[in-house]
């Protein structure tokens, strides 16, 4: 095992988990999570930050909103729920804009 040579400055984890309609936990983030993932990747690319801001689509992050998707941001361990694709720019501004 070897440690990674390079780490991101900011890493967005976006839930794309899908459950059956009758799941007691809800349907999951599914398609909305997919749209959030694409929007975040586009925002990072548009800002020219692909080498230090990473975006990863995940399975369940433990929070299942009734609407939207869940996004976790590291460092800091900040979790957002009910995120929509239109929130990508705001998330980037809050967490990844060069300071």
C-alpha positions as CSV (number, residue, x, y, z in Angstrom):
1,X,0.0,0.0,0.0
2,X,1.2,3.5,-0.8
3,X,-0.1,6.9,0.1
4,X,-1.3,9.2,-2.7
5,X,1.2,11.8,-4.0
6,X,-1.4,14.4,-4.6
7,X,-4.6,15.4,-2.8
8,X,-7.4,17.7,-3.9
9,X,-7.8,21.1,-2.2
10,X,-11.5,20.5,-2.2
11,X,-13.4,17.3,-2.8
12,X,-17.2,17.2,-3.5
13,X,-18.9,13.8,-3.0
14,X,-22.4,13.7,-4.6
15,X,-24.9,11.0,-3.9
16,X,-26.4,9.2,-6.9
17,X,-27.9,6.3,-4.9
18,X,-31.2,4.9,-6.1
19,X,-33.6,2.8,-4.1
20,X,-36.9,1.1,-4.9
21,X,-39.9,3.4,-4.8
22,X,-41.3,1.6,-1.7
23,X,-38.1,1.8,0.3
24,X,-38.7,3.0,3.9
25,X,-35.6,5.2,3.5
26,X,-37.0,7.0,0.4
27,X,-36.0,6.7,-3.3
28,X,-32.5,8.1,-2.8
29,X,-30.9,10.9,-4.7
30,X,-30.7,9.0,-8.0
31,X,-31.3,11.1,-11.1
32,X,-31.1,14.4,-9.3
33,X,-27.7,13.4,-8.0
34,X,-26.6,12.5,-11.5
35,X,-27.6,16.0,-12.6
36,X,-25.8,17.6,-9.7
37,X,-22.7,15.6,-10.5
38,X,-22.7,16.7,-14.1
39,X,-23.3,20.4,-13.1
40,X,-20.5,20.3,-10.6
41,X,-18.1,18.7,-13.1
42,X,-19.0,21.4,-15.6
43,X,-18.5,24.2,-13.0
44,X,-15.1,22.9,-11.9
45,X,-14.1,22.6,-15.6
46,X,-15.4,26.1,-16.4
47,X,-13.3,27.5,-13.6
48,X,-10.2,25.7,-14.7
49,X,-9.9,23.9,-11.3
50,X,-9.9,20.2,-12.4
51,X,-6.5,19.5,-10.9
52,X,-7.3,20.7,-7.4
53,X,-11.1,20.4,-7.1
54,X,-12.4,16.9,-7.4
55,X,-16.0,15.7,-7.9
56,X,-17.0,12.1,-7.2
57,X,-20.4,10.5,-7.5
58,X,-21.1,8.1,-4.6
59,X,-23.7,5.7,-3.3
60,X,-25.5,6.6,-0.1
61,X,-24.0,9.4,2.1
62,X,-26.4,8.7,4.9
63,X,-28.8,11.6,4.4
64,X,-31.9,11.0,2.2
65,X,-33.7,14.2,1.3
66,X,-37.2,14.1,0.0
67,X,-36.1,16.3,-2.8
68,X,-32.7,16.9,-4.4
69,X,-29.5,15.2,-3.6
70,X,-27.0,15.1,-0.8
71,X,-23.5,16.5,-1.2
72,X,-20.5,16.2,1.2
73,X,-17.6,18.6,0.9
74,X,-14.1,17.9,2.3
75,X,-12.1,19.2,4.0
76,X,-14.5,20.3,6.6
77,X,-17.0,17.5,6.4
78,X,-19.9,19.8,5.4
79,X,-23.0,18.0,4.2
80,X,-25.8,19.6,2.2
81,X,-29.2,18.1,1.4
82,X,-31.8,19.0,-1.1
83,X,-29.1,20.1,-3.6
84,X,-30.2,20.7,-7.2
85,X,-28.0,21.1,-10.3
86,X,-28.6,24.9,-10.2
87,X,-26.7,25.0,-6.9
88,X,-23.3,24.0,-8.4
89,X,-22.1,27.6,-8.8
90,X,-23.0,28.5,-5.2
91,X,-21.3,25.3,-3.9
92,X,-18.1,26.1,-5.9
93,X,-18.1,29.7,-4.6
94,X,-18.6,28.6,-1.0
95,X,-15.9,25.9,-1.0
96,X,-13.6,25.9,-3.9
97,X,-13.1,29.5,-5.1
98,X,-9.4,30.3,-4.9
99,X,-8.8,32.3,-1.8
